[in-house]
C-alpha cells in the first residue's frame, strides 16, 4: 500500500468525520432551535418531521393525520437500523392505525447521527437555502464516491487534487470559519490506528452485508432447486428399472434423499448463521449509540459484548508518543497543569491556571494553539467535538469555549458550586460539578438550569462520568473512590490499596494512597492514578481492582482516555510532558 495514498485517504476521512459531520449537526440544531425546540428528540417528535421520516422507511401506508402529505416513495433511503435508532413503537399492538402516530422519538443526541443520517434529515426535514442544499448533497456524494465503498483505504494524488478543492469549497460555503480546521487536518501526519478505525466508520457496511446476504440467499435457493430436480430425476429413473433391481434402486434413492436432506440442513444452518451475523453486525456497529442511551439493560449488555473486555491488571497499552510541552508552556513557576482532556479528534486540551489559558495541541505535540481564559482554569471536560466546559479557581461559574473558533460561548453562574476550583465532568449530555457543601450539582448546559442536586458523604473534588455513573473522590484525604449510580440512586464506595513509600525525611512513614485522577476505558472499567504514583485498574462495578504494571509514567498524575482514539494520555502537574499510549 502506498503510504502517501493512505495518508490522503486519512485526511479526507478526517474531514468528513471531524468537520463535515459536526457541521451537519450544527445546521440541524440551528433549524430546530429556530422553532423553539430544546433538543433533537423534540425535533424528531415534531409531527411534520416524524411524518416525513416515516414515509422514507415505510411504503404503501397512509397516515391518520395529515394524509395530504403522505407519500409512497419508490426507494426507501432510511434503513431499518436508522429508523430503530430514531424511533420506538409505543404500546405495540394497541394502536390500530399502523402509521407514524404509533411511534415516539428515542432520546438520541446529535452525536448519534452519522453523516448519512444527518444529511438525510437535513435534506428532507430542515429549511435550507438552495446553496446549502446543493453543498450538503455534494458533501454526502463525496463521502459515498470516495469513502463508502473504498475497501483499500487509499486515494490517489490525481483524485485528491480535485476532491480536496471541491471538498473545501463546499465546506467553506456552509461555514467560512472552518478554514483553520481544514488547514490543521491537511497537515496531519498519518495515524494508522486511527485511520483503520475511520475506515470502518466510513464504509457502508450494512449495505455490503445486505448484498452478501442476498447473494448467498440466491445461491441457497439455487442449490435447493438443484437438489429437488435431482431427486425427481433419480426417482423417475428408478421407477423404470426392472423389478430385479428394485431393492438396489430403493437403497440408492434412500441414500440420495438422505444426502439431499443433509444438504438442506447444512444450508439452513448457513442461512441461520448469516441472519445472526447480520443481526449482531447491525447491533454492534449501527445501533451502539441508541443502546448506550437506552434504559434497556439487555440492550446495553448486548452493546457491551461487542467491546473488548479487559482482565484487571492486564497489559492494555503500549507507549505511542512522548510530547514535551516545556517550550510552549514556559517557565517553572507558571507551568502548573491542573487537568487534561482528549477530544474525539485526538486533540489535547490542557488547563494552565497560572497562565490563564487552555493549551490545545495534537497528540504528537504539533499544531499548538492556546485559548485565553478570564480567570484560572482548574478542570475541563469535553461537551462535544469542538466545545469544552471549564471551571475556574475562585469563581462559581462554568465557562464554555469553542476550541475551533477560540471563542467563549457562554458563562453559567452556579452560586451553589465549590468556590475553590470544582471538578467537572459530563454525563447524559449534562454537566456535573462539585457543590460548595457535600453534594454534586447536575447542570443543563443548554439552558443553564440546575436540574438536580445529589447529596454525598464528603466534599467531592475530582469527578469523572461514564454511562449512568459518576465517579468521585475528595481532595486526596482518603483512599476511597466513590461511585454514584443513576440506575439505583445509590452511592457505592471502593477502598483503594495503600503502599509504604520511602521519604527522605521520614523513611519509615507509611502513607495512604488516595485517588487523584481517573478515566474510563471502553469496557467501563477505570484507570485510577493514586497519590503513591500507582495506577489501579478498577472493575466497572467498582468491586475489584488490580495494580497496572508496565507503564513508564514518570510521576504522571493526571489522566484522560478517549474511546474513539483508543488512546490514553498521562501528564504530571509540574512537568508538562504528555505520555501517550495506544491500545495494543
C-alpha positions in Angstrom: 0.0 0.0 0.0 1.3 3.5 -1.0 1.8 5.4 2.3 1.0 8.7 0.6 -2.3 7.4 -0.8 -3.1 6.1 2.6 -2.5 9.5 4.2 -4.6 11.2 1.6 -7.5 8.9 2.5 -6.9 9.6 6.2 -7.1 13.4 5.6 -10.3 13.2 3.6 -11.9 10.7 6.1 -10.8 13.0 9.0 -12.5 16.0 7.3 -15.7 14.0 6.7 -15.9 12.8 10.3 -14.4 15.7 12.2 -15.6 18.7 10.2 -18.5 17.8 7.8 -20.5 15.6 10.2 -20.4 18.1 13.1 -21.2 20.9 10.6 -24.4 19.0 9.7 -25.2 18.5 13.4 -24.8 22.3 13.9 -27.1 23.0 11.0 -29.8 20.6 12.3 -29.5 22.3 15.7 -29.9 25.7 14.1 -33.1 24.6 12.4 -34.8 23.0 15.4 -33.9 25.8 17.8 -35.5 28.3 15.3 -38.8 26.5 16.2 -38.1 27.0 19.9 -37.3 23.3 20.4 -34.7 22.3 23.0 -33.3 19.1 21.6 -33.1 16.8 18.6 -35.5 14.4 20.3 -38.1 17.2 20.4 -37.5 17.9 16.7 -37.9 14.2 15.9 -41.2 14.1 17.8 -42.5 17.0 15.8 -45.3 15.6 13.7 -44.0 17.0 10.4 -40.6 15.6 11.0 -41.8 12.2 12.0 -44.3 12.1 9.1 -41.6 12.7 6.5 -39.1 10.2 8.0 -41.8 7.6 8.4 -42.5 7.5 4.7 -38.8 7.4 4.0 -38.8 4.0 5.7 -42.4 2.6 5.1 -44.2 2.0 1.8 -47.9 1.6 1.0 -49.0 3.2 4.3 -51.4 6.1 4.7 -51.4 8.0 7.9 -54.4 9.0 10.1 -53.1 12.6 10.3 -52.0 15.0 7.5 -52.9 12.5 4.8 -52.3 15.0 2.0 -48.6 14.9 2.8 -48.3 11.1 2.7 -46.0 9.8 0.1 -45.2 6.4 -1.4 -41.6 6.5 -2.3 -40.1 4.2 -4.9 -36.9 3.9 -2.8 -36.6 3.8 0.9 -33.4 5.7 1.8 -33.9 5.4 5.6 -32.6 2.0 6.7 -34.2 -0.2 9.3 -31.3 0.3 11.8 -31.5 4.1 11.3 -35.3 4.1 11.9 -34.8 2.0 15.0 -32.1 4.4 16.2 -34.5 7.3 15.9 -37.9 5.8 16.9 -39.6 3.3 19.1 -43.1 1.9 18.8 -45.3 3.0 21.7 -47.8 0.4 23.1 -47.2 -2.3 20.3 -50.4 -3.9 19.2 -52.7 -1.3 20.8 -52.6 1.4 18.2 -54.9 0.4 15.2 -53.7 3.0 12.7 -50.3 1.4 11.7 -48.9 4.8 10.8 -46.4 7.3 12.2 -48.6 8.1 15.3 -47.6 4.6 16.6 -44.0 5.9 17.3 -42.1 8.3 19.5 -38.6 9.5 19.3 -35.8 7.9 21.3 -33.6 10.1 23.5 -30.9 10.4 20.8 -28.3 13.1 20.6 -26.9 14.9 17.6 -23.7 13.0 18.0 -25.6 9.7 17.4 -26.2 10.7 13.8 -23.6 9.7 11.2 -23.2 11.8 8.0 -25.6 9.8 6.0 -28.4 10.1 8.5 -27.7 13.7 9.3 -27.7 14.7 5.6 -31.0 12.7 5.1 -32.7 14.7 7.9 -31.3 18.0 6.7 -32.4 17.5 3.1 -35.9 16.2 4.0 -36.9 17.9 7.3 -35.0 21.2 7.5 -35.4 24.5 5.9 -32.3 25.1 3.6 -31.3 27.6 1.0 -30.7 26.3 -2.5 -26.9 26.7 -2.0 -27.0 24.9 1.4 -28.9 22.0 -0.1 -26.5 21.7 -3.1 -23.5 21.8 -0.8 -24.9 19.1 1.5 -25.7 16.9 -1.4 -22.2 17.3 -2.8 -20.5 16.6 0.5 -22.6 13.5 1.0 -21.8 12.4 -2.5 -18.1 12.8 -2.0 -18.3 10.5 1.1 -20.2 7.9 -1.0 -17.9 8.2 -4.0 -14.5 8.2 -2.3 -15.0 6.5 1.1 -18.2 4.4 1.5 -17.0 1.6 -0.8 -13.3 2.2 -0.7 -12.1 -1.1 1.0 -8.5 -0.3 0.1 -8.5 2.8 2.2 -6.4 4.9 -0.3 -6.9 7.9 -2.5 -4.5 8.7 -5.4 -2.8 12.0 -5.9 -4.8 12.7 -9.0 -8.2 12.0 -7.3 -7.1 14.0 -4.2 -6.2 17.2 -6.1 -9.7 17.8 -7.5 -11.5 16.3 -4.5 -9.7 18.5 -1.9 -10.6 21.7 -3.9 -14.2 20.7 -4.2 -14.5 19.5 -0.6 -13.0 22.6 0.9 -15.1 24.8 -1.4 -18.5 23.3 -0.2 -17.4 23.2 3.5 -16.4 26.9 3.5 -19.7 27.7 1.7 -21.5 26.3 4.7 -19.2 27.7 7.3 -16.3 30.0 6.3 -14.8 29.7 9.8 -13.7 26.1 9.1 -10.6 27.1 7.1 -8.3 26.7 10.2 -9.7 23.2 10.8 -9.1 22.2 7.2 -5.5 23.6 7.3 -4.8 21.7 10.6 -6.2 18.4 9.2 -4.4 18.7 5.9 -1.0 19.0 7.8 -1.8 16.0 10.0 0.6 13.0 9.8 -0.8 9.5 9.2 -2.0 7.8 12.3 -2.6 4.2 11.1 -4.5 3.1 14.1 -7.0 6.0 13.9 -7.1 5.6 10.1 -8.2 2.0 10.4 -11.0 2.9 12.8 -12.1 5.8 10.5 -12.1 3.3 7.6 -14.5 1.1 9.5 -16.8 4.0 10.3 -16.9 5.3 6.7 -17.6 2.1 4.9 -21.3 1.4 4.2 -21.0 -2.0 6.0 -24.8 -2.5 6.3 -25.4 -2.1 2.6 -22.5 -4.5 1.8 -23.8 -7.1 4.3 -27.2 -6.9 2.7 -25.6 -7.6 -0.7 -23.7 -10.5 0.6 -26.8 -12.0 2.3 -28.8 -11.5 -0.9 -26.1 -13.3 -3.0 -25.9 -16.3 -0.6 -29.7 -16.5 -0.3 -29.8 -16.7 -4.2 -27.2 -19.5 -4.1 -29.1 -21.2 -1.3 -32.3 -21.2 -3.4 -30.4 -22.4 -6.5 -28.9 -25.3 -4.6 -32.2 -26.3 -3.1 -33.8 -26.2 -6.6 -31.0 -28.4 -8.0 -31.4 -30.9 -5.2 -35.1 -31.1 -5.8 -34.6 -31.6 -9.6 -32.0 -34.3 -9.0 -34.3 -36.1 -6.6 -37.2 -36.0 -9.1 -35.0 -37.3 -12.0 -33.5 -40.1 -10.0 -36.8 -41.2 -8.7 -38.3 -41.2 -12.2 -35.3 -43.3 -13.5 -35.6 -45.8 -10.7 -39.2 -46.5 -11.5 -38.2 -47.8 -14.9 -35.6 -50.2 -13.6 -36.5 -53.9 -13.8 -38.0 -55.3 -10.7 -34.9 -57.4 -10.0 -33.1 -54.1 -9.4 -35.8 -52.6 -7.2 -34.1 -53.3 -3.9 -30.9 -51.6 -5.1 -32.9 -48.8 -6.5 -34.7 -48.2 -3.3 -31.4 -48.2 -1.5 -29.9 -45.6 -3.9 -33.0 -43.5 -3.7 -32.9 -43.5 0.0 -29.2 -42.5 0.0 -29.9 -39.7 -2.3 -32.8 -38.4 -0.3 -30.7 -38.6 2.9 -28.0 -36.6 1.1 -30.5 -34.0 0.0 -31.9 -33.8 3.5 -28.4 -33.4 4.9 -27.5 -30.7 2.4 -30.7 -28.8 3.1 -29.9 -29.0 6.8 -26.5 -27.5 6.2 -27.9 -24.7 4.1 -30.5 -23.9 6.7 -27.6 -23.7 9.3 -25.7 -21.3 6.9 -28.8 -19.3 6.4 -29.4 -19.0 10.2 -25.7 -18.1 10.8 -25.9 -15.4 8.2 -29.0 -13.8 9.7 -27.4 -14.0 13.1 -24.2 -12.3 11.7 -26.4 -9.5 10.2 -28.2 -9.0 13.5 -25.0 -8.7 15.5 -23.2 -6.6 13.0 -26.1 -4.1 12.9 -26.5 -4.1 16.6 -22.8 -3.8 17.2 -22.0 -1.1 14.7 -25.1 0.8 13.8 -27.1 1.0 17.0 -24.5 1.3 19.7 -25.4 4.9 20.4 -29.0 4.1 20.9 -28.1 1.2 23.3 -25.9 3.5 25.3 -28.7 6.0 25.8 -31.4 3.4 26.2 -32.8 2.4 29.6 -33.0 -1.2 28.5 -30.2 -3.0 30.3 -30.4 -6.0 28.0 -29.6 -3.8 25.0 -26.8 -2.2 26.9 -25.4 -5.6 27.8 -25.6 -6.6 24.1 -23.7 -3.5 23.1 -21.1 -4.1 25.7 -20.5 -7.6 24.4 -19.0 -6.1 21.2 -16.4 -4.1 23.1 -13.2 -5.6 24.2 -13.4 -6.7 27.9 -10.1 -6.3 29.7 -8.8 -8.5 32.5 -8.0 -6.4 35.5 -4.3 -5.5 35.5 -3.5 -7.0 32.1 -1.3 -5.1 29.7 -3.6 -2.9 27.5 -1.5 0.0 26.3 1.9 0.5 24.7 3.8 3.8 24.6 2.9 5.6 21.4 4.4 9.1 21.8 6.0 11.4 24.3 5.4 15.1 23.8 7.4 17.6 25.7 5.5 20.9 26.0 8.0 22.8 28.2 9.0 25.1 25.3 5.4 26.3 24.8 4.2 26.2 28.5 7.0 28.4 29.8 9.0 29.0 33.0 9.0 26.8 36.1 6.6 29.0 38.2 4.0 29.2 35.6 3.9 25.7 34.2 1.4 24.1 36.6 -1.0 21.8 34.9 -4.3 21.0 36.7 -6.3 19.0 34.1 -6.2 17.4 30.6 -8.9 16.1 28.3 -8.5 14.2 25.0 -11.1 15.2 22.3 -12.6 12.6 19.9 -10.4 14.0 17.1 -7.2 13.4 19.2 -6.5 16.9 20.2 -5.5 17.6 23.8 -6.9 20.5 25.9 -4.8 21.3 28.9 -5.6 23.6 31.8 -2.8 26.1 32.7 -4.2 28.1 35.6 -1.2 30.3 36.3 -1.2 31.4 32.7 -5.0 31.9 32.4 -5.2 29.8 29.3 -6.1 26.5 27.7 -3.4 24.8 25.7 -4.6 23.0 22.6 -2.4 20.6 20.6 -2.4 17.4 18.6 -1.3 14.2 20.4 2.1 14.4 18.7 2.6 18.0 20.1 2.0 19.6 16.7 -0.4 22.4 15.8 0.0 24.0 19.3 -2.6 26.7 20.0 -4.0 28.4 23.1 -7.2 30.0 24.2 -7.2 32.8 26.7 -9.4 32.5 29.8 -10.5 35.3 32.1 -9.6 33.5 35.3 -7.6 30.5 36.3 -8.9 27.3 34.6 -8.8 24.3 37.0 -10.7 21.4 35.4 -12.0 20.8 31.9 -14.4 18.3 30.2 -15.4 17.8 26.6 -19.0 18.6 25.8 -18.8 17.7 22.1 -16.2 17.6 19.3 -15.5 21.3 19.4 -16.8 22.5 22.8 -15.3 22.2 26.3 -16.6 23.3 29.7 -14.2 24.7 32.3 -14.3 25.5 36.0 -12.2 28.4 37.4 -10.4 28.9 40.7 -12.3 31.4 42.9 -15.3 31.6 40.6 -18.7 30.0 41.0 -19.4 29.5 37.3 -18.9 27.2 34.4 -17.4 28.7 31.2 -17.9 27.1 27.8 -15.5 27.5 24.9 -15.4 26.6 21.2 -11.8 25.4 20.8 -12.1 25.5 17.0 -13.0 29.2 16.7 -11.2 30.1 20.0 -14.4 31.8 21.3 -16.1 31.9 24.7 -19.7 30.6 24.1 -21.3 31.3 27.5 -20.8 31.5 31.2 -23.2 29.6 33.5 -23.4 31.0 37.0 -23.8 28.3 39.7 -23.8 30.1 43.2 -24.0 26.7 45.0 -20.8 25.2 43.4 -17.4 24.8 45.0 -15.5 28.1 45.2 -12.0 26.7 45.2 -11.9 25.1 41.8 -14.5 22.4 41.2 -14.0 19.2 39.3 -16.3 18.9 36.3 -17.5 16.0 34.0 -20.2 15.2 31.5 -22.9 12.6 31.9 -26.1 12.1 29.8 -25.5 15.4 28.0 -25.4 17.2 31.3 -22.6 18.8 33.3 -21.7 17.7 36.8 -19.8 20.0 39.2 -18.9 19.9 42.9 -21.2 21.7 45.3 -20.0 24.1 48.0 -21.2 21.7 50.6 -21.3 17.9 50.5 -23.1 17.5 47.2 -22.9 17.2 43.4 -24.8 19.5 41.0 -26.2 18.4 37.6 -26.4 21.3 35.1 -28.2 21.5 31.8 -25.6 23.4 29.8 -28.1 24.4 27.1 -30.4 26.2 29.5 -28.0 26.9 32.4 -30.6 25.3 34.8 -29.6 23.4 37.9 -31.6 20.2 37.3 -30.5 18.0 40.2 -28.5 18.0 43.4 -27.0 14.8 44.8 -26.1 14.6 48.4 -22.7 13.0 49.2 -20.9 11.9 52.4 -17.9 14.1 51.7 -16.8 17.2 49.7 -16.1 15.8 46.2 -13.1 17.1 44.3 -12.2 15.1 41.2 -15.1 13.9 39.1 -15.5 11.5 36.2 -18.7 10.5 34.4 -19.4 7.4 32.3 -22.7 5.8 31.3 -25.0 6.2 34.3 -22.3 6.5 36.9 -20.4 9.4 38.4 -17.0 8.6 40.0 -15.6 11.0 42.5 -13.1 11.4 45.3 -12.2 14.0 47.8 -9.1 16.3 47.9 -6.6 13.5 48.4 -7.5 13.0 52.0 -8.8 9.4 51.9 -8.1 6.3 49.8 -11.7 5.8 48.9 -13.3 6.1 45.4 -17.0 6.9 45.5 -19.5 5.9 42.8 -22.9 7.3 42.3 -25.3 5.3 40.1 -28.3 6.8 38.4 -29.8 3.3 37.9 -30.4 2.6 41.6 -29.9 6.1 43.0 -27.2 4.9 45.4 -23.6 5.7 46.4 -21.0 2.9 46.4 -17.6 3.0 48.0 -14.4 1.3 46.9 -11.4 1.4 49.3 -8.2 1.6 47.2 -4.9 0.0 48.5 -2.1 1.8 50.1 1.7 1.1 50.0 4.7 2.2 52.1 6.8 4.9 50.4 10.3 5.9 51.3 10.7 9.5 52.3 14.0 11.3 52.7 12.8 13.0 56.0 10.7 10.1 57.3 11.9 6.9 55.7 9.7 4.7 57.9 6.5 6.7 57.4 3.7 4.8 55.7 1.4 7.0 53.6 -2.1 6.1 52.3 -2.8 6.2 48.6 -5.8 8.4 47.8 -7.1 8.6 44.2 -6.0 11.7 42.3 -7.4 11.3 38.8 -9.4 8.7 36.9 -10.7 7.8 33.5 -12.9 5.1 32.0 -11.8 2.6 29.3 -14.0 1.3 26.6 -15.3 -1.6 28.6 -16.4 0.6 31.5 -13.5 -0.3 33.8 -11.3 2.5 35.2 -7.7 3.5 35.4 -7.2 5.4 38.7 -4.0 7.3 39.3 -3.2 7.3 43.0 -1.1 9.6 45.2 1.5 6.9 45.7 2.1 7.0 41.9 0.5 3.7 41.3 -2.2 3.1 38.7 -5.1 0.9 39.8 -7.3 -0.9 37.2 -10.8 -0.9 38.8 -13.7 -3.0 37.5 -16.8 -1.3 36.1 -18.9 -2.2 39.1 -16.3 -0.8 41.5 -15.9 -4.0 43.4 -12.5 -5.2 42.3 -9.1 -3.7 41.4 -5.6 -4.7 40.4 -2.4 -2.6 40.0 -1.3 -1.8 36.5 2.3 -2.6 35.6 4.5 -1.8 32.6 3.6 1.9 32.3 6.6 4.3 32.4 4.6 7.2 33.8 7.4 9.5 35.1 5.3 10.5 38.1 2.4 11.5 35.9 -0.8 12.1 37.9 -3.5 13.4 35.5 -5.1 11.0 33.1 -7.5 11.1 30.1 -8.7 8.3 27.8 -10.7 8.7 24.5 -12.7 5.7 23.3 -12.7 6.8 19.7 -8.9 7.4 19.6 -8.2 4.3 21.6 -5.5 6.3 23.3 -4.7 7.3 26.9 -2.8 10.4 28.0 -0.8 11.0 31.2 0.7 14.3 32.3 2.4 15.5 35.5 1.1 18.6 37.2 4.6 20.2 37.4 6.2 18.6 34.3 4.3 19.3 31.1 5.4 16.1 29.3 2.5 14.2 27.8 2.9 10.4 27.7 0.5 9.0 25.1 -0.3 5.3 25.0 -2.1 3.3 22.3 -4.3 0.3 22.9 -2.4 -2.9 21.9 
